[in-house]
Amino acid sequence: MSGYRKFAATTLAIAALAAGPGPTPLAAQARGSDASGRNEVTLSAEPVAAGVRYLRGGAIGFRFGAGFTVGPLRGVSLVDADSGELDEWATMHALVGFRWAGGIQVSLGPGASLAVGDDFSSLYPSGRADLEWGRGRFRIGTAVTTMRIASSFGAGDYWVRWIPVRLGIAFD
C-alpha cells in the first residue's frame, strides 16, 4: 500500500472512531448518562393531560428545571381528600432530578396546582415525584402528585394521586 493510501485509510479510521459511539470516559461515567450537562425539553402525555418539562444538566448527574402540565389530571387516588367536585387542571413545579447511567431518572419538586370546582377555582400548594426511564428520545415513567386543599381555620386535606403511565419525547 502506498503512503497516500495508508494516510487516507488511517484518516478514515480515525474519523469513523471519533464519530461513532465509543466507550464513555471515566469522568463522564462518574456524572451519569448526562455527562455533557446539556439542556433537555420533554413533551409528555399523561392520561388526558399533556405537559412540558425543561431540565438543565448539572454536575454529577443532577438536573434542575421546571415542569408544567395542563388538562384534567387523572390518576389513582391513594389518599382522597374531601374535596367534593374539585378537579386539578394545571400544575407548575420547580424540579430537581438525578439521572443514573442506565437512563433512569428521579425528579422531585414543590409547586402549585390550579383546582377548579363547581363554582370556584383556586391555586393550592402541591408536590410531584417522577420516576422515568429513557432510551434515546423516548421516555416512559410514572408519577405521584400531592395537593393540599385548604379548608377553614388553617386546616386542610391532602389529595395524593398516582399516575401509572407517563410517556414523553425529549429534545435537547
C-alpha positions, 0 to 999 in steps of 0.5 A: 500500500502506498503512503497516500493510501495508508494516510487516507485509510488511517484518516478514515479510521480515525474519523469513523472512531471519533464519530461513532459511539465509543466507550464513555470516559471515566469522568463522564461515567462518574456524572451519569448518562448526562455527562455533557450537562446539556439542556433537555425539553420533554413533551409528555402525555399523561392520561388526558393531560399533556405537559412540558418539562425543561431540565438543565444538566448539572454536575454529577448527574443532577438536573434542575428545571421546571415542569408544567402540565395542563388538562384534567389530571387523572390518576389513582387516588391513594389518599382522597381528600374531601374535596367534593367536585374539585378537579386539578387542571394545571400544575407548575413545579420547580424540579430537581432530578438525578439521572443514573447511567442506565437512563433512569431518572428521579425528579422531585419538586414543590409547586402549585396546582390550579383546582377548579370546582363547581363554582370556584377555582383556586391555586393550592400548594402541591408536590410531584415525584417522577420516576422515568426511564429513557432510551434515546428520545423516548421516555416512559415513567410514572408519577405521584402528585400531592395537593393540599386543599385548604379548608377553614381555620388553617386546616386542610386535606391532602389529595395524593394521586398516582399516575401509572403511565407517563410517556414523553419525547425529549429534545435537547 
